[in-house]
Amino acid sequence: MSRPADNILGTLPVPKLVWTMSAPIMLSMLMSAIYNLVDSIYVAQVSELDFLALSYAYPVQLMMVAFCAGTGVGFNALFAQRLGAGQREEANRVACHGFLFYGLCWLLFLAFALLAAPLFFRLSTDNAAVAAAGTSYLRICCGLSIGMCMQFLTERLLQTTGHPAGFMIVQGSGAILNIILDPVFIFGLDMGVVGAAAATVIGQISGACIGFFLLWRIRGEFSVSFRGFRPDRALSAELLRIAAPAVVMQSLSSFMSLGLNQLLTLWSDTAVFVLGVYFKIQSFVFMPIFGVNSGLIPILSYNYGAKSAPRLSQAVRFGAQLALSAAVAGAVLLALAAGPLLRYCFHAGGAAAAMGVPALRMAALSFPIAAVSIILSAAFQSLGHSGSSLLIALLRQILLLLPIAALLLWLAPDSVWLSFLIAEAITCVATLLLYRRTVRPLIAALADSDSSR
């Protein structure tokens, strides 16, 4: 079967394509960051202990996103490659396996909610009130995460079939509903953190339902059929080969958050509070960058399958420009607004504000450098070098960051926030060297093959 001529991944001018694919994801991820931040701001107004419960729960939420996003990397890469090669029946088989794998993700989260949530909080804090609130929050968010899993799947199906606006509609609609329900449940019904969790899962389930409706609307272009479907060992292994490093890579954020929490606890509870604020604010910068990363993956995978070397190079270059722009703007805004954000949004007192303002400004210096590593990771993931992406993530978030943070806490605690900048700078150098040794020769070989035809 010939390659479909009307798929924008292979026909739209590259700068416009990168923007078309990335902008809706960036906007939807920003919307997601807004409702995560709104949750925290509302809960902080109810109780400082409830905010601490959300801070301790944050690594688990990151882990859930890691499994869904990592699975999406494997799914996106295989689905886009099949479409790029014109193999629509094979693309349908990949889609069916996507439903299977996301269903397994939900069962894993459900098992955690039922069996492990109380143990997690007993190991995280000695405060019984914080543990009780956090356990209730995670049981709802994890146990009813089927909406999140199906939302991820429908978003990626819409994105890769050339409907990136569907990504924004699916995630944005759920986020808006969450923002509306948060004050109703948290304050109106006096449900506290339980209300925040309920608003979150209702928004996710609503987004998934809208995603299925949008897939039904485009059934004439691509329709998922389960007729005769059976799990295929070879296809599952191929999906896992790509997805597993991505899951591990994404989950490193969770381990990084846990590790920093434990290190900072040895120094100051105020530092743990500031770190929690930083992670919430940081998402406003990193989610747009990861939006560009997500937009690039199907573009690079499709054009790799189509053997279009010029489009590969142009996409990486323009994606890096977009991500750097977002990172620089985010760093400047955070440096200017650190004080008001701490005082008025999170009700930070004197000690927290005194520590938090310089801390946020030091951490913001790492944003532009991190953007380069994150964008080049999309090239590694899409072109068969997932191991390089995993190495980059390990350096950024575990192998360099945690030891550097521990060393600075010992030598100069007030400068511990510079550990983000130092770790990102070293990682960026390693990333550029890896890109030069792996991806550039691959693109050059495609170009030579195309010119010799």
N, C-alpha and C positions, 0 to 999 in steps of 0.2 A: 504494500500500500504506500502511496506517495505521501510525502510529508505535507500536512495541511498548510495551504498557502496563506490562510487568513489568520494564523496565530500571531499575535502581536510580538511574541518573544523572538520571532525570527524575521519580522518585517519592519517594525517601527524603528525610526532612527534611535540610536543607542542612548544619547542623553535624555531624549523624551521618554524612552522606554524605562530607563532606570528611575526617572522621576515618577512616571506613571505607576510603576510597580511598587516603589518605595513609599511615595507620599501617603497613600491610604493606610499603609501599615504603620508609618510613623505617626499619623494622626490617631489611629486606633490605639496604638501603644501609649501615646500621650494621654489619651482618654483613660486608659487603664491605670496609668500612673496617677492621674487625678483622683480616680475613685479609691485607689489604695491610700493616697495621702488624705483624702477626705475621711476615710475610715479612722485613720490615726488621729486626725485633728479632733473629730467628734469624740472619740474614746478618751483622748487626753483631757477633754473638758469634763468628762464624767469622773475619771479617777486616774491618778498617776500610776496606781498599781495595775489598772486595766491596760494602760499604755505599755507598761513593762511586759504584761502577758502577750500583747501583740508583738512586741520586740523579740521575745523568746520564741514565738511561733513563726517568725519571719523565715528562719532557715528551712523549716518544713515546707512552707509555701513555695520557697525558691526551689526546693527539691521536686515538688509536684510540677512546677513549670518546666523544670529541667527534663523530666521524663516526657512530658508532652511536646516540648520544643525539640528535644533531641530526636524523638520518634518522627516528628515532622520533617527534620532535616533528611533522614533516610527516605521517608515517603516522598518528599518533594523532589529529591534528586532522581529517584527511580521513575516516578510518574512523569516528570518533565523530560527525562531522556527518552522514554517510550513515545511520548507525544512528539518530541523533536524528530525522532526517527520514523514517524508515521505509523507506529504500531499501536493502534487504538485498542485492539483486543487485549494486548499485553498491559496497556495502561489501565484497562478496566480491572484486570487481575490485581494490579498493584493497589488500586482503589479499594478493592474488597479486603485485601490484606491490611490496608490502613484501618478499616473498621475493626478488624480483629485485634490489631495491636493496641489501638486506643481503648478498646474494651478491656483488654488485659491490664492496661495502665489504671483504669478505674478500679478494677478488682484489687490491685495492689494498694491503692490509696484507701479503699474501704477496709482492707485488713489492718492497715495502720490505725485507722480511726477506732476500730473495735478492740484491738489488742495492744497497741503500743503507745497511744497518745498519753495516758496517765504516767507511764514509765518515763517517757521523754521529759515530761515536766518535773517529775521527781528528781531526775538527774540534772535538770537545768537550774532549779532554784529551791531554796529552803523555805520560801514564803508560801504558806499553804493557800492564801487567798489568790496570789498570782497563779499558782499551779492549777487551782480549780477553775479560774476564769479561762486560762489558756487551754486547758483540756476540753472544756465545753466548746470553745471556738474551733479548735482543730477537728473535733469529732464531727461538727457540722460541715466545715469546709472540705474535709477529706472524704467523709462518708457520702456526701451528696455531690461529689466532684464529677459525676457523669456528664453534667452540663459543660464543665470546662473541657473535658476530653473531647466531646463531640463538637464543641465550638472550635477547638484547634483543628480538627479534621476538616470541617466544612470550610473554614477559612482557607486552608491550604488547597483544597480542591478548587475553590473559586479563584484563588490567586493563580494557580498553575494553568488553568484552562483559559486564561486571558481575561479575568474579571477581577482585577485587584481592588476595585471599589467595593466588592462584596466583602472583602476582609474588613474594611472600615465599617461597613454597615453592621456586620455580625458583632464585632467586638464593641463598636461604639454604642450600639443599641443596648447591649447588656450593661455597659458602664453607666450610661445615662439613667437606666432604671435603678441601678445600684445607688447612684448619687441621690435619686429621689427618695428611695426607700430608707436610706441610712438614718436621716433625722426622725422619720416616722417610727422606726423600730427602736432606735437607740434612746431617743428622748420621749417621743409621744407614747410609746408602749413601755418605756422604762426597762428595756431588755439589755442594755449595756453591750458587752462584747458578743453576747448571743445574737442580739439584733444586728450587729455588724456582720456576723457570719451569715445570718439568714438573708440579709440584703445581697451579700456577695453571691451565694449559690442561686438565688432567684434570678439575679442578673445573668449569670452564666447559662442557666437552663433556658432562659428567654433568648439569649444570643444564639444558642445551638438550634432552637426551633426556627428562628429566622434564617439561620444558615441552611437548614434543610429545605425551607421554602424557596430560597434563592437557587439552590441546586435543582429543585423541581422546575423552576422557571427556565433554566437553561438546558433542560433535558434533550432538546433538539440538537444541541451542539455536542453535549457529552452526557450520557446517562449511565449511572452505575447500575449494573445488573448483577444480582447474586445467583442467577440461574446456573446450576451445575457447579457452583463454587465449592472448592475444597482447598484447605490450606496446602500450600506447596512448600516443601522443605527447602528447595534450592532458592526460591524467591524470598522466603522468610529469612534464610541465611544471608542473602545479599542485602536485604533491608537492614538486618541486624548489624551487618558488617559496617554499614555507613552510620546507622543510628547509634550504636553502642558508644563509639568515641564521642559523638555529639552529646549523648545523655551524660556521660561522665564529665565532659567539658562543661556543660551547663550546670551540672550538680556541684561543680567546684565552688560556685558562688555560695551555696548553702554551707559547705564545709568552711569556706573562708569566713563567713559570717559567724559561724559557731566558734571558730578558732579565735577570731578577734574579740568576740564577747568574753571568752574565757580569759584571754590575756588582759583585757582592760578591766575585768572584774578584780584582778589582783592589784590594780592601781587605784581605781576610783569608780564608784557607782555612777557618778556624774559623767564619766567618760563613756560608760555603756549607754547612758541616755543620749549623749551627743552622737555616738555612733549610730544609734537607732534613727535619729533625726537625719543624719547624713545619708543613710541608705534610702530613706523615703524621698529625699530631695534629689539624690543622685539619679534616681530612675527617670526623672524628667529629661536628663541629658542622655543617659545611656539607652533608654528605650528608642528614641529616634535613631541613634546610631545602629542599634540592633535591628531597627526597622529597615534601614538601608541594607544591612547584612542579609536579612530575610528576603528582601526584594531582589538582591543579586543572585541568590542561590538558584532559583528557577531559570533566571536569564542565562547564567553561566552554564548550568547543566544542559539546557535546551540547545544552546549554541555550540557546546562541546559535542553533543550528539549530532548536531548539524554540521560539525567541522568548520565553523566560521571563526577563524583566528582573529580577524580584525575586530569583530564584535566583542570577543572576549576581552581583548586589551582595552578597548574603549569603555566597556562596562566597569572594569576594575578601576580605571582612572577616574571616571566621573563619579562612581560611588564613593571613592576616597575623598573627592572634593566636597560632596554633600555631607559626609560624616564629619569631616574636619570643620566645616562651617558650623554645624550643630554643636560640636564640642567646644569650639572657641566661644560661640555665643553663650553657651551654658556656663562656661567657666567665668566669663565676665559678669554675667547676671548673678551667679551665686556669690562671687566676691563682693558685689555691691549690695546684695540684699540679705546677706547672712544674718545681720543683727535683727532686722524686722521679722524675718522668718522665725527665728528662735523665740523672740519675745511675744509676737502676736498670734502666730499659728500654733506653737507648741507650749506656750505659757512658761517658757524657760525662765527660771529665777536668776539671781545674780551670779551664782557660781557656774551654772550651766551656760549662761550667756557669755560670761568672761572666758570660759574654756572654748565654747562652741564657735564663736566668731572667728578667731584665728585658725581653729581646727578646720572649719569648712573652707576657708580661703586656701589653706595649704593643700587640702585634698583636691580642690578644684584645679590645681595646676596640672594634675595628671590627665585631665579629660582629653585634650587634643592628642597626646601621645598614645593613649589607649585606643583612640579612634582608628589609628593606622593599623594596629594589630588586629582589631576586630574586623575591619573590612577585608584585610588580606586573608583572614581566616575563612571568609566565604569562598575565596578562590581555592584554598586548600580543600575545603569540604566538597566543593562541586566538581573538582577535577581529579578526584581519586587519591588525595593526600590527607585523609581525615586524621591520621596520626600526627601530622604536623599541627593541625588545629588543636588537638589534645595537648600537645607539648606546650604550645603558646599559652593555653588557658592554665595549665599547671604552673607555668612560670609566673604568670600575672597574679594568680590568686592564692597559690599555696607555697610552692617551692621558694619563691623569692619574698613575697609579701609577708608571710607569717614570721619567718626568721628575722627579717629586717625590722618588723614591728617589735618583736621581742628584744632585739638588740637595742633599739632606740628607747624602749621602755626602761631598760637597764641603765643606759648612758644618759639620756636626755628625754624624760617622759613627755614634756611639753611639745617635743618635736616628733612624737610618734606618728602624727598624721602625714608627715613627709614620706612615710613608708610607701604610700600609694604612688607617689611621683617616682621614687627610686626604682621600685619594682617595675613600673610601666616603662621607664626609660631603658632599662636593661633588656626587658622583653621585646621592645620595639626593635632594637638592634638585631636580636636573634631572629625576629620575624622577617625583617628585610633580607637577611642572609639566606634564610630558608626559601623565601619567595624567589630569590635570584637563582638558587640552585635547583629548584623543582618546577615551579609553575612557568617561569620564563622559557626554559628549554622546551616545555611541552607545547606552549603556544607557538614558539618558533618552528617546531616540527610540523604542526598543523599548517602553518603558513607556507612552509616549503613544500608540503604535500599538495596544497591547493595550487601553488604556482607551477608545479610540474605537470599538472593535468593537461 
